[in-house]
Each structure stands twice: as structure tokens, then as C-alpha cells.
Amino acid sequence: MAYTDFTPLTRIQESQDAQQIKIWDESTWNGESANTSTCNVVIMWYDDDDVLHECDPYPLIDGGDLTKFDEYLSRDAHVIDISDLTEGGESIGTRFHEGHFIIKTIYDDGSYAEGSEPYYNNHQGFLAKTWCKIRKLPMKISWPLTDHTYKINRDMFLLRMYTENAENAIDIGKKEEFRRLMVLINQIFSYYEIEECF
């Protein structure tokens, strides 16, 4: 029997070291979450050449084991380590790529034909490395502010604003605006010679 009044919704948070994501459920279930027999997370991302990569499905329900699914349903969330993700059976690396991600959660109670299951696509800008580099910007503050110190502080403020705008661009589906902002952000990092975080 199909879900009767189910509206899927997920929330995602990337870790500061880009090695994990937290995923938690904010769906409207109408009391039917216990009917779920299969729940998979498929992580996709665009690389620098705009090619969409897709990880192998990551099961939140593994046979009869509901541990991950129960964590996902809780406010504590389920943590997915990048070391547990593969693409075509091969590891996708040690840290999440910087850029546009789509985290697709697919649900089934056993009544749906393959490909017709309810799902939710969560678009995210994964920018852990960018935020880490922002925190490395020089903070030479003296009072009263000199013109040079003022310029550095203004650039730091603008860089934070541009990064927040880049994340928001992904949220509202403006992929080209995201790319344009990331070019600008990286130019600022280059100008200030900010080293890589990891």
C-alpha cells in the first residue's frame, strides 16, 4: 500500500572538515514512517567541468537493520562519512568536493515500481574549504582604522557575503550565479595568498 499523505523533506549539513555530512528528516509522514522498507541516499555533484557525478546508493535501511534510518528520523541526524561513499564501486575521495551537490533521498514501502518511488532532492553548496579559508584571512585590527586595515576588513566582510550568496544561489537553483561567485571568491583568496586548509 502506497504512502497516503507523505511529503518528503530532508536537511543536510556538511562538516567543517568536509569529511562527513549530517542528514535528517523533516518530512510529513502522517504516521507512516514505520511502513518504510527501503530508504536510500544518493549523493550527486557537479565537477569543475560541469559533469554530474553520482555515488552508489547509500542505504539507510540495510535488510532489517533500521539503526541508520532511526538516526535519520531523529533530531540528532545520521552522519554519512565520505569514506563510506563510492562511485561505480570506487572511493570518491577523502573530502567532499567543493561545489554544487544534490542529495537525493528515496523512500519505498514496498508498493512502488522501480523509478516511481517518492524522493526529495536537496541542493546544497558544499563550501567547507571556502569557509575554512575565510577564517584564515588576516585580522590586523588597529584603532583608529587605517585605510589599509579598513580595506582588509571590508574585503573580509564582502567575502563572507559572497560566500553566503553562493550558498543561496544553489538553494534557489541559480547554478551559473554560483559559478560566477566562486570565481570571484577564489580571486580574493589568490589576492591575499590564502593557503589551502586541507
TORKOL-4160 file (C-alpha; in steps of 0.2 Angstrom, whole numbers, padded with zeros to 4 digits, m for minus):
198
<pt num="1" X="0000" Y="0000" Z="0000"/>
<pt num="2" X="0007" Y="0017" Z="m0005"/>
<pt num="3" X="0010" Y="0031" Z="0007"/>
<pt num="4" X="m0006" Y="0041" Z="0009"/>
<pt num="5" X="m0001" Y="0058" Z="0014"/>
<pt num="6" X="0018" Y="0059" Z="0013"/>
<pt num="7" X="0028" Y="0075" Z="0009"/>
<pt num="8" X="0047" Y="0071" Z="0009"/>
<pt num="9" X="0059" Y="0084" Z="0015"/>
<pt num="10" X="0077" Y="0082" Z="0021"/>
<pt num="11" X="0090" Y="0094" Z="0029"/>
<pt num="12" X="0109" Y="0092" Z="0026"/>
<pt num="13" X="0124" Y="0099" Z="0035"/>
<pt num="14" X="0142" Y="0097" Z="0029"/>
<pt num="15" X="0155" Y="0095" Z="0042"/>
<pt num="16" X="0169" Y="0109" Z="0044"/>
<pt num="17" X="0182" Y="0096" Z="0038"/>
<pt num="18" X="0172" Y="0091" Z="0023"/>
<pt num="19" X="0173" Y="0073" Z="0028"/>
<pt num="20" X="0155" Y="0070" Z="0033"/>
<pt num="21" X="0138" Y="0076" Z="0031"/>
<pt num="22" X="0123" Y="0075" Z="0043"/>
<pt num="23" X="0106" Y="0071" Z="0036"/>
<pt num="24" X="0090" Y="0072" Z="0045"/>
<pt num="25" X="0072" Y="0070" Z="0041"/>
<pt num="26" X="0059" Y="0084" Z="0041"/>
<pt num="27" X="0046" Y="0075" Z="0031"/>
<pt num="28" X="0027" Y="0075" Z="0034"/>
<pt num="29" X="0023" Y="0057" Z="0037"/>
<pt num="30" X="0005" Y="0055" Z="0043"/>
<pt num="31" X="0011" Y="0041" Z="0054"/>
<pt num="32" X="0018" Y="0030" Z="0040"/>
<pt num="33" X="0037" Y="0031" Z="0043"/>
<pt num="34" X="0036" Y="0014" Z="0051"/>
<pt num="35" X="0030" Y="0007" Z="0034"/>
<pt num="36" X="0046" Y="0011" Z="0025"/>
<pt num="37" X="0055" Y="m0004" Z="0020"/>
<pt num="38" X="0069" Y="0004" Z="0009"/>
<pt num="39" X="0077" Y="0021" Z="0011"/>
<pt num="40" X="0092" Y="0026" Z="0000"/>
<pt num="41" X="0103" Y="0042" Z="m0001"/>
<pt num="42" X="0111" Y="0045" Z="m0017"/>
<pt num="43" X="0124" Y="0059" Z="m0017"/>
<pt num="44" X="0127" Y="0068" Z="m0034"/>
<pt num="45" X="0139" Y="0083" Z="m0038"/>
<pt num="46" X="0145" Y="0094" Z="m0052"/>
<pt num="47" X="0163" Y="0094" Z="m0055"/>
<pt num="48" X="0173" Y="0109" Z="m0062"/>
<pt num="49" X="0169" Y="0103" Z="m0080"/>
<pt num="50" X="0150" Y="0103" Z="m0076"/>
<pt num="51" X="0149" Y="0084" Z="m0077"/>
<pt num="52" X="0137" Y="0077" Z="m0065"/>
<pt num="53" X="0144" Y="0063" Z="m0054"/>
<pt num="54" X="0133" Y="0050" Z="m0044"/>
<pt num="55" X="0138" Y="0040" Z="m0029"/>
<pt num="56" X="0131" Y="0022" Z="m0027"/>
<pt num="57" X="0116" Y="0022" Z="m0016"/>
<pt num="58" X="0119" Y="0023" Z="0002"/>
<pt num="59" X="0106" Y="0013" Z="0012"/>
<pt num="60" X="0098" Y="0020" Z="0027"/>
<pt num="61" X="0089" Y="0003" Z="0029"/>
<pt num="62" X="0100" Y="m0012" Z="0027"/>
<pt num="63" X="0090" Y="m0028" Z="0027"/>
<pt num="64" X="0081" Y="m0027" Z="0044"/>
<pt num="65" X="0093" Y="m0015" Z="0052"/>
<pt num="66" X="0084" Y="0001" Z="0055"/>
<pt num="67" X="0098" Y="0010" Z="0065"/>
<pt num="68" X="0103" Y="0022" Z="0052"/>
<pt num="69" X="0085" Y="0026" Z="0047"/>
<pt num="70" X="0080" Y="0029" Z="0065"/>
<pt num="71" X="0095" Y="0041" Z="0067"/>
<pt num="72" X="0089" Y="0050" Z="0051"/>
<pt num="73" X="0072" Y="0052" Z="0058"/>
<pt num="74" X="0079" Y="0059" Z="0075"/>
<pt num="75" X="0084" Y="0077" Z="0078"/>
<pt num="76" X="0102" Y="0070" Z="0081"/>
<pt num="77" X="0103" Y="0066" Z="0062"/>
<pt num="78" X="0113" Y="0052" Z="0054"/>
<pt num="79" X="0131" Y="0055" Z="0049"/>
<pt num="80" X="0137" Y="0049" Z="0032"/>
<pt num="81" X="0156" Y="0048" Z="0031"/>
<pt num="82" X="0164" Y="0051" Z="0014"/>
<pt num="83" X="0174" Y="0035" Z="0017"/>
<pt num="84" X="0158" Y="0025" Z="0016"/>
<pt num="85" X="0153" Y="0033" Z="m0002"/>
<pt num="86" X="0158" Y="0025" Z="m0018"/>
<pt num="87" X="0155" Y="0029" Z="m0037"/>
<pt num="88" X="0155" Y="0014" Z="m0048"/>
<pt num="89" X="0162" Y="0004" Z="m0033"/>
<pt num="90" X="0177" Y="0016" Z="m0031"/>
<pt num="91" X="0180" Y="0028" Z="m0017"/>
<pt num="92" X="0175" Y="0046" Z="m0020"/>
<pt num="93" X="0190" Y="0053" Z="m0010"/>
<pt num="94" X="0194" Y="0058" Z="0007"/>
<pt num="95" X="0185" Y="0075" Z="0007"/>
<pt num="96" X="0169" Y="0081" Z="m0001"/>
<pt num="97" X="0172" Y="0091" Z="m0017"/>
<pt num="98" X="0169" Y="0110" Z="m0016"/>
<pt num="99" X="0154" Y="0114" Z="m0026"/>
<pt num="100" X="0136" Y="0110" Z="m0030"/>
<pt num="101" X="0129" Y="0094" Z="m0023"/>
<pt num="102" X="0112" Y="0086" Z="m0024"/>
<pt num="103" X="0107" Y="0074" Z="m0010"/>
<pt num="104" X="0093" Y="0063" Z="m0016"/>
<pt num="105" X="0083" Y="0053" Z="m0003"/>
<pt num="106" X="0072" Y="0039" Z="m0010"/>
<pt num="107" X="0059" Y="0031" Z="0000"/>
<pt num="108" X="0049" Y="0015" Z="m0003"/>
<pt num="109" X="0036" Y="0005" Z="0007"/>
<pt num="110" X="0037" Y="m0010" Z="m0005"/>
<pt num="111" X="0022" Y="m0004" Z="m0016"/>
<pt num="112" X="0031" Y="0007" Z="m0029"/>
<pt num="113" X="0038" Y="0001" Z="m0046"/>
<pt num="114" X="0056" Y="0005" Z="m0048"/>
<pt num="115" X="0059" Y="0023" Z="m0053"/>
<pt num="116" X="0042" Y="0029" Z="m0046"/>
<pt num="117" X="0046" Y="0030" Z="m0028"/>
<pt num="118" X="0044" Y="0046" Z="m0018"/>
<pt num="119" X="0060" Y="0056" Z="m0016"/>
<pt num="120" X="0067" Y="0073" Z="m0011"/>
<pt num="121" X="0082" Y="0082" Z="m0019"/>
<pt num="122" X="0091" Y="0093" Z="m0008"/>
<pt num="123" X="0103" Y="0105" Z="m0017"/>
<pt num="124" X="0117" Y="0111" Z="m0007"/>
<pt num="125" X="0133" Y="0122" Z="m0009"/>
<pt num="126" X="0147" Y="0112" Z="m0001"/>
<pt num="127" X="0159" Y="0125" Z="0004"/>
<pt num="128" X="0168" Y="0119" Z="0019"/>
<pt num="129" X="0185" Y="0123" Z="0012"/>
<pt num="130" X="0180" Y="0140" Z="0007"/>
<pt num="131" X="0173" Y="0144" Z="0025"/>
<pt num="132" X="0190" Y="0137" Z="0032"/>
<pt num="133" X="0200" Y="0149" Z="0021"/>
<pt num="134" X="0189" Y="0164" Z="0026"/>
<pt num="135" X="0194" Y="0161" Z="0044"/>
<pt num="136" X="0212" Y="0162" Z="0039"/>
<pt num="137" X="0211" Y="0179" Z="0032"/>
<pt num="138" X="0222" Y="0192" Z="0041"/>
<pt num="139" X="0214" Y="0201" Z="0055"/>
<pt num="140" X="0226" Y="0215" Z="0058"/>
<pt num="141" X="0215" Y="0227" Z="0068"/>
<pt num="142" X="0221" Y="0243" Z="0075"/>
<pt num="143" X="0212" Y="0258" Z="0081"/>
<pt num="144" X="0209" Y="0270" Z="0074"/>
<pt num="145" X="0207" Y="0261" Z="0057"/>
<pt num="146" X="0220" Y="0265" Z="0044"/>
<pt num="147" X="0215" Y="0265" Z="0026"/>
<pt num="148" X="0224" Y="0248" Z="0023"/>
<pt num="149" X="0216" Y="0240" Z="0038"/>
<pt num="150" X="0199" Y="0246" Z="0033"/>
<pt num="151" X="0201" Y="0239" Z="0016"/>
<pt num="152" X="0206" Y="0222" Z="0023"/>
<pt num="153" X="0191" Y="0222" Z="0034"/>
<pt num="154" X="0180" Y="0227" Z="0020"/>
<pt num="155" X="0186" Y="0213" Z="0009"/>
<pt num="156" X="0183" Y="0200" Z="0023"/>
<pt num="157" X="0165" Y="0207" Z="0025"/>
<pt num="158" X="0162" Y="0206" Z="0006"/>
<pt num="159" X="0170" Y="0188" Z="0005"/>
<pt num="160" X="0158" Y="0182" Z="0018"/>
<pt num="161" X="0143" Y="0190" Z="0009"/>
<pt num="162" X="0149" Y="0182" Z="m0007"/>
<pt num="163" X="0150" Y="0165" Z="0000"/>
<pt num="164" X="0133" Y="0166" Z="0008"/>
<pt num="165" X="0126" Y="0172" Z="m0008"/>
<pt num="166" X="0134" Y="0157" Z="m0017"/>
<pt num="167" X="0126" Y="0145" Z="m0005"/>
<pt num="168" X="0109" Y="0154" Z="m0008"/>
<pt num="169" X="0112" Y="0153" Z="m0027"/>
<pt num="170" X="0112" Y="0134" Z="m0026"/>
<pt num="171" X="0097" Y="0134" Z="m0014"/>
<pt num="172" X="0086" Y="0143" Z="m0027"/>
<pt num="173" X="0094" Y="0134" Z="m0042"/>
<pt num="174" X="0105" Y="0148" Z="m0050"/>
<pt num="175" X="0120" Y="0137" Z="m0055"/>
<pt num="176" X="0128" Y="0150" Z="m0066"/>
<pt num="177" X="0127" Y="0163" Z="m0052"/>
<pt num="178" X="0135" Y="0151" Z="m0040"/>
<pt num="179" X="0150" Y="0148" Z="m0053"/>
<pt num="180" X="0152" Y="0166" Z="m0055"/>
<pt num="181" X="0153" Y="0170" Z="m0037"/>
<pt num="182" X="0165" Y="0155" Z="m0034"/>
<pt num="183" X="0177" Y="0163" Z="m0047"/>
<pt num="184" X="0176" Y="0180" Z="m0038"/>
<pt num="185" X="0179" Y="0171" Z="m0021"/>
<pt num="186" X="0194" Y="0162" Z="m0027"/>
<pt num="187" X="0201" Y="0178" Z="m0034"/>
<pt num="188" X="0200" Y="0186" Z="m0017"/>
<pt num="189" X="0209" Y="0171" Z="m0009"/>
<pt num="190" X="0223" Y="0172" Z="m0023"/>
<pt num="191" X="0225" Y="0191" Z="m0020"/>
<pt num="192" X="0228" Y="0188" Z="m0001"/>
<pt num="193" X="0238" Y="0172" Z="m0004"/>
<pt num="194" X="0227" Y="0162" Z="0007"/>
<pt num="195" X="0234" Y="0144" Z="0009"/>
<pt num="196" X="0223" Y="0129" Z="0007"/>
<pt num="197" X="0215" Y="0122" Z="0023"/>
<pt num="198" X="0216" Y="0104" Z="0019"/>
